[in-house]
């Protein structure tokens, strides 16, 4: 069963749907029974939503995509999908 430390550590991956089914199920059960972790989950979910909303309405500053690509030595398409450089 997931404990508080594991749940908090995995919140980002949980929210992004990046966890294996068994881990996701354990964390879901923990969130159902732990008010402290549920509050952390709610905060993290709202924060991700606010960032997504803010970032989707503004254009990327000129040159930012090129600087990001240089950091990762890859090319990103307009949807942010990574392709070979």
Backbone as XML, in Angstrom:
<?xml version="1.0"?>
<chain id="A" units="angstrom">
  <residue number="1" name="UNK">
    <atom name="N" x="0.838" y="-1.187" z="0.000"/>
    <atom name="CA" x="0.000" y="0.000" z="0.000"/>
    <atom name="C" x="0.882" y="1.249" z="0.000"/>
  </residue>
  <residue number="2" name="UNK">
    <atom name="N" x="0.464" y="2.247" z="-0.713"/>
    <atom name="CA" x="1.212" y="3.491" z="-0.795"/>
    <atom name="C" x="1.168" y="4.208" z="0.552"/>
  </residue>
  <residue number="3" name="UNK">
    <atom name="N" x="2.292" y="4.802" z="0.930"/>
    <atom name="CA" x="2.309" y="5.622" z="2.133"/>
    <atom name="C" x="2.375" y="7.086" z="1.718"/>
  </residue>
  <residue number="4" name="UNK">
    <atom name="N" x="2.386" y="7.981" z="2.678"/>
    <atom name="CA" x="2.371" y="9.414" z="2.373"/>
    <atom name="C" x="3.604" y="9.839" z="1.584"/>
  </residue>
  <residue number="5" name="UNK">
    <atom name="N" x="4.789" y="9.382" z="1.984"/>
    <atom name="CA" x="6.006" y="9.775" z="1.280"/>
    <atom name="C" x="5.973" y="9.319" z="-0.172"/>
  </residue>
  <residue number="6" name="UNK">
    <atom name="N" x="5.589" y="8.072" z="-0.407"/>
    <atom name="CA" x="5.509" y="7.553" z="-1.776"/>
    <atom name="C" x="4.463" y="8.319" z="-2.579"/>
  </residue>
  <residue number="7" name="UNK">
    <atom name="N" x="3.334" y="8.578" z="-1.981"/>
    <atom name="CA" x="2.252" y="9.285" z="-2.669"/>
    <atom name="C" x="2.690" y="10.683" z="-3.087"/>
  </residue>
  <residue number="8" name="UNK">
    <atom name="N" x="3.271" y="11.434" z="-2.176"/>
    <atom name="CA" x="3.718" y="12.792" z="-2.494"/>
    <atom name="C" x="4.799" y="12.761" z="-3.570"/>
  </residue>
  <residue number="9" name="UNK">
    <atom name="N" x="5.732" y="11.815" z="-3.455"/>
    <atom name="CA" x="6.826" y="11.702" z="-4.418"/>
    <atom name="C" x="6.310" y="11.389" z="-5.827"/>
  </residue>
  <residue number="10" name="UNK">
    <atom name="N" x="5.216" y="10.660" z="-5.927"/>
    <atom name="CA" x="4.701" y="10.212" z="-7.223"/>
    <atom name="C" x="3.550" y="11.059" z="-7.772"/>
  </residue>
  <residue number="11" name="UNK">
    <atom name="N" x="3.197" y="12.163" z="-7.104"/>
    <atom name="CA" x="2.032" y="12.942" z="-7.533"/>
    <atom name="C" x="2.138" y="13.430" z="-8.978"/>
  </residue>
  <residue number="12" name="UNK">
    <atom name="N" x="3.285" y="13.945" z="-9.377"/>
    <atom name="CA" x="3.421" y="14.436" z="-10.758"/>
    <atom name="C" x="3.185" y="13.315" z="-11.761"/>
  </residue>
  <residue number="13" name="UNK">
    <atom name="N" x="3.840" y="12.193" z="-11.545"/>
    <atom name="CA" x="3.676" y="11.058" z="-12.463"/>
    <atom name="C" x="2.237" y="10.543" z="-12.427"/>
  </residue>
  <residue number="14" name="UNK">
    <atom name="N" x="1.619" y="10.553" z="-11.254"/>
    <atom name="CA" x="0.221" y="10.127" z="-11.115"/>
    <atom name="C" x="-0.690" y="11.044" z="-11.925"/>
  </residue>
  <residue number="15" name="UNK">
    <atom name="N" x="-0.511" y="12.342" z="-11.778"/>
    <atom name="CA" x="-1.340" y="13.308" z="-12.503"/>
    <atom name="C" x="-1.128" y="13.232" z="-14.012"/>
  </residue>
  <residue number="16" name="UNK">
    <atom name="N" x="0.081" y="12.887" z="-14.427"/>
    <atom name="CA" x="0.395" y="12.805" z="-15.851"/>
    <atom name="C" x="0.076" y="11.439" z="-16.446"/>
  </residue>
  <residue number="17" name="UNK">
    <atom name="N" x="-0.441" y="10.512" z="-15.636"/>
    <atom name="CA" x="-0.789" y="9.183" z="-16.131"/>
    <atom name="C" x="0.428" y="8.359" z="-16.521"/>
  </residue>
  <residue number="18" name="UNK">
    <atom name="N" x="1.541" y="8.559" z="-15.835"/>
    <atom name="CA" x="2.793" y="7.907" z="-16.193"/>
    <atom name="C" x="3.166" y="6.743" z="-15.280"/>
  </residue>
  <residue number="19" name="UNK">
    <atom name="N" x="2.266" y="6.316" z="-14.409"/>
    <atom name="CA" x="2.577" y="5.238" z="-13.479"/>
    <atom name="C" x="1.988" y="3.918" z="-13.962"/>
  </residue>
  <residue number="20" name="UNK">
    <atom name="N" x="2.646" y="2.814" z="-13.612"/>
    <atom name="CA" x="2.047" y="1.500" z="-13.898"/>
    <atom name="C" x="0.708" y="1.369" z="-13.166"/>
  </residue>
  <residue number="21" name="UNK">
    <atom name="N" x="-0.170" y="0.555" z="-13.698"/>
    <atom name="CA" x="-1.514" y="0.410" z="-13.127"/>
    <atom name="C" x="-1.499" y="0.071" z="-11.642"/>
  </residue>
  <residue number="22" name="UNK">
    <atom name="N" x="-0.626" y="-0.843" z="-11.221"/>
    <atom name="CA" x="-0.629" y="-1.263" z="-9.814"/>
    <atom name="C" x="-0.224" y="-0.126" z="-8.885"/>
  </residue>
  <residue number="23" name="UNK">
    <atom name="N" x="0.769" y="0.667" z="-9.278"/>
    <atom name="CA" x="1.206" y="1.805" z="-8.458"/>
    <atom name="C" x="0.115" y="2.868" z="-8.439"/>
  </residue>
  <residue number="24" name="UNK">
    <atom name="N" x="-0.474" y="3.140" z="-9.608"/>
    <atom name="CA" x="-1.552" y="4.125" z="-9.682"/>
    <atom name="C" x="-2.716" y="3.718" z="-8.775"/>
  </residue>
  <residue number="25" name="UNK">
    <atom name="N" x="-3.070" y="2.426" z="-8.793"/>
    <atom name="CA" x="-4.173" y="1.950" z="-7.956"/>
    <atom name="C" x="-3.866" y="2.115" z="-6.471"/>
  </residue>
  <residue number="26" name="UNK">
    <atom name="N" x="-2.626" y="1.827" z="-6.061"/>
    <atom name="CA" x="-2.247" y="1.985" z="-4.653"/>
    <atom name="C" x="-2.318" y="3.452" z="-4.226"/>
  </residue>
  <residue number="27" name="UNK">
    <atom name="N" x="-1.836" y="4.321" z="-5.079"/>
    <atom name="CA" x="-1.868" y="5.747" z="-4.745"/>
    <atom name="C" x="-3.302" y="6.248" z="-4.705"/>
  </residue>
  <residue number="28" name="UNK">
    <atom name="N" x="-4.123" y="5.793" z="-5.639"/>
    <atom name="CA" x="-5.536" y="6.185" z="-5.640"/>
    <atom name="C" x="-6.207" y="5.764" z="-4.335"/>
  </residue>
  <residue number="29" name="UNK">
    <atom name="N" x="-5.956" y="4.543" z="-3.892"/>
    <atom name="CA" x="-6.523" y="4.073" z="-2.624"/>
    <atom name="C" x="-6.024" y="4.912" z="-1.459"/>
  </residue>
  <residue number="30" name="UNK">
    <atom name="N" x="-4.740" y="5.275" z="-1.486"/>
    <atom name="CA" x="-4.192" y="6.099" z="-0.408"/>
    <atom name="C" x="-4.859" y="7.467" z="-0.392"/>
  </residue>
  <residue number="31" name="UNK">
    <atom name="N" x="-5.035" y="8.060" z="-1.568"/>
    <atom name="CA" x="-5.673" y="9.377" z="-1.641"/>
    <atom name="C" x="-7.109" y="9.331" z="-1.117"/>
  </residue>
  <residue number="32" name="UNK">
    <atom name="N" x="-7.774" y="8.208" z="-1.303"/>
    <atom name="CA" x="-9.150" y="8.058" z="-0.802"/>
    <atom name="C" x="-9.216" y="8.064" z="0.721"/>
  </residue>
  <residue number="33" name="UNK">
    <atom name="N" x="-8.097" y="7.730" z="1.372"/>
    <atom name="CA" x="-8.142" y="7.596" z="2.832"/>
    <atom name="C" x="-7.246" y="8.580" z="3.579"/>
  </residue>
  <residue number="34" name="UNK">
    <atom name="N" x="-6.526" y="9.438" z="2.872"/>
    <atom name="CA" x="-5.596" y="10.351" z="3.541"/>
    <atom name="C" x="-5.879" y="11.793" z="3.112"/>
  </residue>
  <residue number="35" name="UNK">
    <atom name="N" x="-6.458" y="12.542" z="4.012"/>
    <atom name="CA" x="-6.842" y="13.924" z="3.708"/>
    <atom name="C" x="-5.630" y="14.805" z="3.405"/>
  </residue>
  <residue number="36" name="UNK">
    <atom name="N" x="-4.518" y="14.609" z="4.110"/>
    <atom name="CA" x="-3.327" y="15.422" z="3.866"/>
    <atom name="C" x="-2.803" y="15.222" z="2.448"/>
  </residue>
  <residue number="37" name="UNK">
    <atom name="N" x="-2.699" y="13.981" z="2.015"/>
    <atom name="CA" x="-2.217" y="13.699" z="0.660"/>
    <atom name="C" x="-3.229" y="14.151" z="-0.394"/>
  </residue>
  <residue number="38" name="UNK">
    <atom name="N" x="-4.503" y="14.023" z="-0.092"/>
    <atom name="CA" x="-5.534" y="14.482" z="-1.015"/>
    <atom name="C" x="-5.450" y="15.994" z="-1.212"/>
  </residue>
  <residue number="39" name="UNK">
    <atom name="N" x="-5.185" y="16.722" z="-0.135"/>
    <atom name="CA" x="-5.015" y="18.172" z="-0.257"/>
    <atom name="C" x="-3.783" y="18.512" z="-1.096"/>
  </residue>
  <residue number="40" name="UNK">
    <atom name="N" x="-2.696" y="17.770" z="-0.913"/>
    <atom name="CA" x="-1.496" y="17.985" z="-1.732"/>
    <atom name="C" x="-1.793" y="17.667" z="-3.189"/>
  </residue>
  <residue number="41" name="UNK">
    <atom name="N" x="-2.541" y="16.600" z="-3.423"/>
    <atom name="CA" x="-2.943" y="16.224" z="-4.778"/>
    <atom name="C" x="-3.786" y="17.331" z="-5.414"/>
  </residue>
  <residue number="42" name="UNK">
    <atom name="N" x="-4.777" y="17.832" z="-4.684"/>
    <atom name="CA" x="-5.638" y="18.898" z="-5.207"/>
    <atom name="C" x="-4.820" y="20.144" z="-5.555"/>
  </residue>
  <residue number="43" name="UNK">
    <atom name="N" x="-3.883" y="20.503" z="-4.682"/>
    <atom name="CA" x="-3.041" y="21.663" z="-4.938"/>
    <atom name="C" x="-2.211" y="21.450" z="-6.202"/>
  </residue>
  <residue number="44" name="UNK">
    <atom name="N" x="-1.578" y="20.280" z="-6.305"/>
    <atom name="CA" x="-0.728" y="19.985" z="-7.457"/>
    <atom name="C" x="-1.542" y="19.972" z="-8.751"/>
  </residue>
  <residue number="45" name="UNK">
    <atom name="N" x="-2.747" y="19.401" z="-8.703"/>
    <atom name="CA" x="-3.606" y="19.355" z="-9.887"/>
    <atom name="C" x="-4.017" y="20.760" z="-10.312"/>
  </residue>
  <residue number="46" name="UNK">
    <atom name="N" x="-4.375" y="21.609" z="-9.367"/>
    <atom name="CA" x="-4.753" y="22.991" z="-9.680"/>
    <atom name="C" x="-3.566" y="23.775" z="-10.232"/>
  </residue>
  <residue number="47" name="UNK">
    <atom name="N" x="-2.386" y="23.560" z="-9.653"/>
    <atom name="CA" x="-1.183" y="24.238" z="-10.133"/>
    <atom name="C" x="-0.884" y="23.845" z="-11.579"/>
  </residue>
  <residue number="48" name="UNK">
    <atom name="N" x="-0.939" y="22.548" z="-11.885"/>
    <atom name="CA" x="-0.696" y="22.086" z="-13.258"/>
    <atom name="C" x="-1.721" y="22.682" z="-14.214"/>
  </residue>
  <residue number="49" name="UNK">
    <atom name="N" x="-2.963" y="22.741" z="-13.801"/>
    <atom name="CA" x="-4.016" y="23.303" z="-14.635"/>
    <atom name="C" x="-3.776" y="24.795" z="-14.890"/>
  </residue>
  <residue number="50" name="UNK">
    <atom name="N" x="-3.405" y="25.524" z="-13.859"/>
    <atom name="CA" x="-3.142" y="26.963" z="-14.018"/>
    <atom name="C" x="-1.958" y="27.202" z="-14.945"/>
  </residue>
  <residue number="51" name="UNK">
    <atom name="N" x="-0.915" y="26.419" z="-14.800"/>
    <atom name="CA" x="0.249" y="26.558" z="-15.679"/>
    <atom name="C" x="-0.121" y="26.224" z="-17.108"/>
  </residue>
  <residue number="52" name="UNK">
    <atom name="N" x="-0.862" y="25.138" z="-17.299"/>
    <atom name="CA" x="-1.283" y="24.738" z="-18.646"/>
    <atom name="C" x="-2.128" y="25.832" z="-19.291"/>
  </residue>
  <residue number="53" name="UNK">
    <atom name="N" x="-3.063" y="26.398" z="-18.520"/>
    <atom name="CA" x="-3.914" y="27.466" z="-19.039"/>
    <atom name="C" x="-3.096" y="28.687" z="-19.432"/>
  </residue>
  <residue number="54" name="UNK">
    <atom name="N" x="-2.183" y="29.081" z="-18.558"/>
    <atom name="CA" x="-1.375" y="30.271" z="-18.803"/>
    <atom name="C" x="-0.447" y="30.071" z="-20.002"/>
  </residue>
  <residue number="55" name="UNK">
    <atom name="N" x="0.153" y="28.925" z="-20.091"/>
    <atom name="CA" x="1.124" y="28.668" z="-21.162"/>
    <atom name="C" x="0.468" y="28.417" z="-22.512"/>
  </residue>
  <residue number="56" name="UNK">
    <atom name="N" x="-0.783" y="28.018" z="-22.523"/>
    <atom name="CA" x="-1.424" y="27.708" z="-23.804"/>
    <atom name="C" x="-2.010" y="28.945" z="-24.472"/>
  </residue>
  <residue number="57" name="UNK">
    <atom name="N" x="-2.106" y="30.049" z="-23.767"/>
    <atom name="CA" x="-2.707" y="31.240" z="-24.351"/>
    <atom name="C" x="-1.681" y="32.254" z="-24.826"/>
  </residue>
  <residue number="58" name="UNK">
    <atom name="N" x="-0.432" y="32.048" z="-24.508"/>
    <atom name="CA" x="0.601" y="32.988" z="-24.909"/>
    <atom name="C" x="1.557" y="32.320" z="-25.886"/>
  </residue>
  <residue number="59" name="UNK">
    <atom name="N" x="2.023" y="33.089" z="-26.851"/>
    <atom name="CA" x="3.002" y="32.570" z="-27.785"/>
    <atom name="C" x="4.353" y="32.442" z="-27.112"/>
  </residue>
  <residue number="60" name="UNK">
    <atom name="N" x="5.110" y="31.458" z="-27.571"/>
    <atom name="CA" x="6.454" y="31.261" z="-27.056"/>
    <atom name="C" x="7.335" y="32.427" z="-27.511"/>
  </residue>
  <residue number="61" name="UNK">
    <atom name="N" x="8.135" y="32.965" z="-26.613"/>
    <atom name="CA" x="9.027" y="34.064" z="-27.002"/>
    <atom name="C" x="9.960" y="33.631" z="-28.134"/>
  </residue>
  <residue number="62" name="UNK">
    <atom name="N" x="10.251" y="34.573" z="-28.999"/>
    <atom name="CA" x="11.133" y="34.299" z="-30.132"/>
    <atom name="C" x="12.468" y="33.752" z="-29.628"/>
  </residue>
  <residue number="63" name="UNK">
    <atom name="N" x="12.941" y="32.700" z="-30.264"/>
    <atom name="CA" x="14.237" y="32.122" z="-29.936"/>
    <atom name="C" x="14.226" y="31.114" z="-28.809"/>
  </residue>
  <residue number="64" name="UNK">
    <atom name="N" x="13.125" y="31.028" z="-28.042"/>
    <atom name="CA" x="13.090" y="30.105" z="-26.911"/>
    <atom name="C" x="13.151" y="28.658" z="-27.375"/>
  </residue>
  <residue number="65" name="UNK">
    <atom name="N" x="12.392" y="28.306" z="-28.398"/>
    <atom name="CA" x="12.389" y="26.929" z="-28.877"/>
    <atom name="C" x="13.796" y="26.517" z="-29.318"/>
  </residue>
  <residue number="66" name="UNK">
    <atom name="N" x="14.502" y="27.396" z="-30.012"/>
    <atom name="CA" x="15.864" y="27.090" z="-30.431"/>
    <atom name="C" x="16.795" y="26.851" z="-29.253"/>
  </residue>
  <residue number="67" name="UNK">
    <atom name="N" x="16.657" y="27.651" z="-28.207"/>
    <atom name="CA" x="17.498" y="27.473" z="-27.014"/>
    <atom name="C" x="17.180" y="26.155" z="-26.316"/>
  </residue>
  <residue number="68" name="UNK">
    <atom name="N" x="15.905" y="25.785" z="-26.263"/>
    <atom name="CA" x="15.514" y="24.506" z="-25.659"/>
    <atom name="C" x="16.089" y="23.362" z="-26.473"/>
  </residue>
  <residue number="69" name="UNK">
    <atom name="N" x="15.957" y="23.438" z="-27.796"/>
    <atom name="CA" x="16.491" y="22.385" z="-28.665"/>
    <atom name="C" x="17.998" y="22.232" z="-28.473"/>
  </residue>
  <residue number="70" name="UNK">
    <atom name="N" x="18.708" y="23.350" z="-28.321"/>
    <atom name="CA" x="20.155" y="23.285" z="-28.109"/>
    <atom name="C" x="20.473" y="22.560" z="-26.804"/>
  </residue>
  <residue number="71" name="UNK">
    <atom name="N" x="19.683" y="22.784" z="-25.778"/>
    <atom name="CA" x="19.916" y="22.120" z="-24.487"/>
    <atom name="C" x="19.771" y="20.610" z="-24.602"/>
  </residue>
  <residue number="72" name="UNK">
    <atom name="N" x="18.820" y="20.165" z="-25.404"/>
    <atom name="CA" x="18.556" y="18.738" z="-25.535"/>
    <atom name="C" x="19.151" y="18.143" z="-26.798"/>
  </residue>
  <residue number="73" name="UNK">
    <atom name="N" x="19.736" y="18.980" z="-27.638"/>
    <atom name="CA" x="20.312" y="18.547" z="-28.905"/>
    <atom name="C" x="19.281" y="17.782" z="-29.737"/>
  </residue>
  <residue number="74" name="UNK">
    <atom name="N" x="18.048" y="18.303" z="-29.779"/>
    <atom name="CA" x="16.961" y="17.708" z="-30.546"/>
    <atom name="C" x="16.159" y="18.818" z="-31.196"/>
  </residue>
  <residue number="75" name="UNK">
    <atom name="N" x="15.234" y="18.419" z="-32.057"/>
    <atom name="CA" x="14.286" y="19.347" z="-32.652"/>
    <atom name="C" x="12.909" y="19.048" z="-32.079"/>
  </residue>
  <residue number="76" name="UNK">
    <atom name="N" x="12.160" y="20.100" z="-31.759"/>
    <atom name="CA" x="10.795" y="19.950" z="-31.281"/>
    <atom name="C" x="9.858" y="20.478" z="-32.349"/>
  </residue>
  <residue number="77" name="UNK">
    <atom name="N" x="8.772" y="19.728" z="-32.631"/>
    <atom name="CA" x="7.799" y="20.258" z="-33.582"/>
    <atom name="C" x="6.880" y="21.230" z="-32.848"/>
  </residue>
  <residue number="78" name="UNK">
    <atom name="N" x="5.890" y="21.787" z="-33.564"/>
    <atom name="CA" x="5.041" y="22.817" z="-32.947"/>
    <atom name="C" x="4.208" y="22.289" z="-31.794"/>
  </residue>
  <residue number="79" name="UNK">
    <atom name="N" x="4.049" y="20.955" z="-31.668"/>
    <atom name="CA" x="3.309" y="20.382" z="-30.559"/>
    <atom name="C" x="4.216" y="20.001" z="-29.392"/>
  </residue>
  <residue number="80" name="UNK">
    <atom name="N" x="5.524" y="20.291" z="-29.533"/>
    <atom name="CA" x="6.461" y="19.953" z="-28.460"/>
    <atom name="C" x="6.925" y="18.514" z="-28.519"/>
  </residue>
  <residue number="81" name="UNK">
    <atom name="N" x="6.693" y="17.816" z="-29.636"/>
    <atom name="CA" x="7.120" y="16.428" z="-29.772"/>
    <atom name="C" x="8.581" y="16.417" z="-30.205"/>
  </residue>
  <residue number="82" name="UNK">
    <atom name="N" x="9.372" y="15.613" z="-29.510"/>
    <atom name="CA" x="10.806" y="15.554" z="-29.772"/>
    <atom name="C" x="11.083" y="14.646" z="-30.954"/>
  </residue>
  <residue number="83" name="UNK">
    <atom name="N" x="11.904" y="15.132" z="-31.859"/>
    <atom name="CA" x="12.368" y="14.342" z="-33.000"/>
    <atom name="C" x="13.867" y="14.397" z="-33.073"/>
  </residue>
  <residue number="84" name="UNK">
    <atom name="N" x="14.471" y="13.602" z="-33.970"/>
    <atom name="CA" x="15.926" y="13.615" z="-34.069"/>
    <atom name="C" x="16.442" y="14.969" z="-34.559"/>
  </residue>
  <residue number="85" name="UNK">
    <atom name="N" x="17.606" y="15.330" z="-34.084"/>
    <atom name="CA" x="18.206" y="16.612" z="-34.467"/>
    <atom name="C" x="18.772" y="16.536" z="-35.871"/>
  </residue>
</chain>
